[in-house]
């Protein structure tokens, strides 16, 4: 068994909500055990450039804490990858960003990747990783903060965004906000659109699995 | 069990040599079975821009053949990714390039990725995927064709290139030529350099595993 640390960028006292990404990874990668820690002062998560910026130093602290407690690899469970590059210089273990992981996996699955996210614009690093396979980015209307996404209205808005991307010609949908992992929408998005779909927490888990296995 | 197709860009009648990448993937990802096919007219593999260019249409044909025989995902087992983008538009199943996969995994493991390859210059797509984490590219001296690498001298030249990259400050070594998978140098490179090392066939296997599992 390998010990993985996971940083949530949503501040919450709800233990089920806090641990849901770690539980997904443990379920799909049975050789991994996950310890989760959330950053402070972000009850609405990371959903714009201001909350992104304020998360960066807090993510670095959380990564350092998890590494010092014995995590062999740390996942930053946010698809905008706040503090990921900076954390890599701060600890000796690998740091996986859910956004980079989503981009890498999505680029392997098709040539016209449609991206759904919560930030007003798509993260630059994700654009770079998708390279010639990027098609379009959509922030669903009426979804402004992380918790808006994990509601019945959020589910409908995300599925609608998937259909818009499909109608634009997408062959892959990248779910570029880990609230969509919390929402558990992967299989429903596949069934609704008929396309390949990438879940950011499972993509991060895949790279963490590689990091601690080979 | 999921059926994976694998394209070799080395033309060979040696069944062991032909199947070695598939055997590695089956060993490390036990839910995958691999069918291998090699392209014609490349007895020295892909080792310069001329052999790269001539491989492209042959790879596309091989990917189409494997997909039509029931492969659920096809790996192009060459780190320069000849015909990968083109094949994606030609078949309905995912096509994984070993080069893209190596870049994606390497970028998740550190901030200063040293790359070892056989082409005179590094493939552009790999540079793009590594983004801010690219450090340097080395083609080992005296290694000019694929089969040069799978010799005792090739082993030494590759390990020396790893040490040069380490001395330049690399924290990750990306083995960007699948002849280094054939050489089986992953663990020796890790032991020699003390760094994280990415094997291109195992990286491609990882993304193929994702493609057929979630």
Interface residues (C-beta under 8 A of the other chain):
Chain A: X28 X85 X88 X89 X94 X96 X97 X100 X101 X103 X104 X105 X107 X108 X109 X110 X111 X125 X128 X129 X131 X132 X133 X186 X196 X199 X202 X203 X206 X207 X209 X210 X211 X214
Chain B: X28 X85 X88 X89 X94 X96 X97 X100 X101 X103 X104 X105 X107 X108 X109 X110 X111 X125 X128 X129 X131 X132 X133 X186 X196 X199 X202 X203 X206 X207 X209 X210 X211 X214
